[in-house]
Amino acid sequence: MTKIPVRRFTARALPIDDQDRVLLLQGFDPEQPGLPFWFTIGGGMEDGETLREAAARELYEEVGIRAGAEEFSGPYGTNTIEFCWAGYAITQDQTFFAVRVADAVVSFEHMEQIEKDTTTAYRWWSVAELESTEEVFFPEDLAAILRKITAGGESA
């Protein structure tokens, strides 16, 4: 079956708690429900948005955490990836921003229905847990990005 090509520019939000852990979501491609993976919060920019504004909006829409665009630091990395999801062949330019959150309550209430249908869990991950897990997560260099953020490293 031919996949529909999509090109998108995304902001990835990396909420970091007071224990230096990053919040990830677990989900699956609806065409491959038996292959779950962990992923960062984020999504495509809307008309007129900056990347930081998109990160703030996506953080609220996907996990119910409010933060202003000015609260995000970074970027802590940018790359272009290609993947298939729900019948689409996606080429995605993504930029990673961090935001410190304290006592955050996670809610899937504001997600779009397809996100609710394909997101199964959330979890706060430490660098050590990312480096030692056998579970699949994206981006694959997230432990290094988290280490840079929590060490107060310079953004990219």
N, C-alpha and C positions, 0 to 999 in steps of 0.2 A: 504494500500500500504506500502511495506517495505521501510524504509528510509536507505540510504547509510551511514554507519558510517564513520566519519572523526574525527581524533584527530589533533589538531593544537595548536601551541604555538604562542601567539600574544603579540604585544606591543600596548598599547592604549595611544594615544597622547591627552593630555589635554591642548590645547592652552588657555592661560589666558590673557585677555586684560588689559588695564590700569585702568579699573573699577572693576577689580577682578571678571570678568564674564568668564565662560567657554563656548567654542564653541561646540555645539552639532548638529548632523544631525538628520533629521526626515526621516524615511523610513518605509518600510513594507516588510514582507515576501511575495514573489510572489504567494505563495499558499494561503495567507490570506490578500489580498490587502485592506480590510476594517478595519484592525486593525493596525493603524500607531503607531509608538513609536519613542522616541528620543534615540540616542545612541552616544557613544564616537567615535572619529576618531581612526582608527587603523586597523591592520590586521596581517596576519601571517608572521613570519620570513622567509626570503629567505636564501638559502644556503650561509653560510659564514658570515651572518649578526649577529651583536649583537642586543639585544633588543632595545637599544637606536637608532641604525642605522635604524632598522625597523620602529620605531616611526617617525623618521625624513622623511623616504621615504614615509610612509603612509600619513603623514601630507601634503606632497606635492601632492601626487597622488589623495588624496580625496578632498582637499580643496584649493590646489594651493599655500599654504604658505610654504616658504622655511625657514628651520632652520637646523643648524648643530647638529649632534648627541651630541656634547659636550655642547650644550645649554640647554639640557633637564635635569631637576632635578628629583630626586626620586630614587627608586620607592616609590610611595605613596599607594601602595596596590598591592596584588597579590591574585588571587583566581582561582578556576576552576569552570566552569559553563557548563551546558548541555542544549542544545536547538535544535530545528528543524528549518531549513531554506532551502527553495527551494529544498525539497526532500532529504536533508541531515540531519542525526542525528549527531550533532556536540558536541564534548567534547573539550572545549577550556580552556587552561591555559592562563591567561591574567595578564599582569603587566602594571601598570599605571604610566606614566611619565608626568611631566608638563613642559611647555615651555612658557615663557613670549613673547607675540607678541604685537606690537604697530601698529596701523593703518593698520591692516591686511585686504587685499582684498580677499574675498572668491570666488573661482572659481571651478566648477565641470568639467572643461575642460579635466583634466588628468585622470578622473575616468575610470574604465573598463565599458563596455556597461551595464552589469547587474547592476552595482552600479548606473549608470545614470538612468536606468529604474526603480529602486526601491528607490531612494533617492528623496524626494519631497521638502525639505526645509532645511534651517540652521537657527540657532538662538544662540545668546549669552545669557547665563543664569547666574543670580546671585544666591548666596546661598538662599536668601529669596524667590526668584521665584521657585527654586527647592523644597524648603520646603513647599510651599503653593499650588503648581499646582496639578490639578487632572489628568494631562496628564501622560502617561506612559513613563518612561525613565529608562535607564540602564547605569551603575549599580544602584541599588536602594539606595545604600549608597553614591551616588555621592555628595550630599550636605556636608556630613561629610568630604569627601576627599577634596573637594574644600575649605572648611573652614580651614583644616589643611594646605593646600598649601598657601592660602592667609594670614594666620596668621604667616607664616614663620616656620611652624612646621617641625619637623624632618621627614625624609622619613622613610619608613618601612624597 
